[in-house]
Amino acid sequence: EDDNPIAHPFGNKLKTQYPAEQFTAARSILAVLMKLLEVSSAMATSDGNANNVDASPQITTSGKSKMATGSPKQKQHKPLAPLLSTPIRNTWVECISLCLALGSSLPGNLRTDPYTFVNKMLEISNWNPRSKMAAGGVRLAALQVVGRVCSLNIDLAKRTAPYAWEILQCCHKGLLSGGAGEPGHRAACVKTACCVVISCRKVASGVRGGDGADSFSVPGAMEERAVQEGIKFIKRATSDKYPEVRLGAAMFAGLIAPMLIRNIPTGSLSRNGGGRDNEELATPLAWLEEGTQFG
C-alpha cells in the first residue's frame, strides 16, 4: 500500500507504486478498447431495422411453422449501447487507465502516450451532447477516463497535472450541458475536477520533498489561470439545481482551498505602486475569499 496516500472523496487513492513487470501489449489492447467508443455511438444512433427478428419462424397449434406477420407488438427492443451501462463503462474506464499506466514507460512504438490520449478524451468530452458522435455514453466515458488517469498513480498525475486548466475548462463546459434530466454527467464533471486538483497537490508535495499532509497551504500547486478557472467552476457548480452536483462542488472547494493561498513576497506591494486595487491583489487570502463566497 501507499505510505501516505491522499484519499479521494469518492473512494479512489493516488498510488505511488509502479508495476513490477512491463505490459508490452498495453498499446494494442488500448486500441481495441477505443473501438468501443465507435461501437457504442453507432448502436445508440442506429434505427435497429437490421436486427429485426420479426421474420423468425413460429410454431402453430398444428405443429407447422410459419413466418411472423411483423406486427408492432412483436418488435424487440433496440439493444443498449455498451457505454450506457454503468458496470461496463466503469470497467472500460479502469482498463483504459491501466493500459496507459502500464504502457507509458515502455520503449519505442510500444509506449502509450498519455498526453495525446488526454487531449483526445477532452475533445470527445466537449462534443455537442445532441450530436450523433456523442451518443451512447461516449462523452461521459471520456470524462471518467480523464479523472481516473489523473488519480491512478503518481506517474500519471505528473503527466496530467500540467493540463489542469484544460481539464477544468472541460468540466466547466460540462456543467453547462443540459443533459437528459439527470445529474450523471454534471456529477462526473465535479468528480473529474476533484481528481485533477488532487493530482496537482500530490505532484507539488512530491516536488517539495514533503508528504503534503503536515501543511494546509500548498501555494503554487496550480498555475494562476487554472486557479481562476477553479474559482469560476465553484461558483457555477454550487448554483446547480441537482444536490449531487452541489455536494461535489463543496468537496471540490475544500480540495482546492489550500492552493488558493498565495505567498506574497515582502515589498511587492510597494514595488507595484500601492493603491487599493494592488493591495487587494497582493492579499494572500484574496483567492481563498473569492472561492468561498458562494451560497
Buried (B, 14 or more C-beta within 10 A) or exposed (E): EEEEBBEBBBEBBBBBEEEEEBBEBBBEBBEEBBEBBEEBBBBBBBEEEEEBEEEEEEEEEEEEEEEEEEEEEEEEEEEBBBBBBEEBBEEBBBBBBBBBBBBBBBEEEBEBBBEEBBEBBBEBBBBEBEEEBBBBBBBBBBBBBBBBBBBBBBBBBBBBBBBBBBBBBBBBEBBEBEBEEEBBBBBBBBBBBBBBBBBBBBBBBBEEEEBBEEEEBBBBBBBEEBBBBBBBBBBBBBEBEBEBBBBBBBBBBEBBBBBBBBEBEEEEBEEEEEEEEBEEBBBEEBBBEBBBEBE
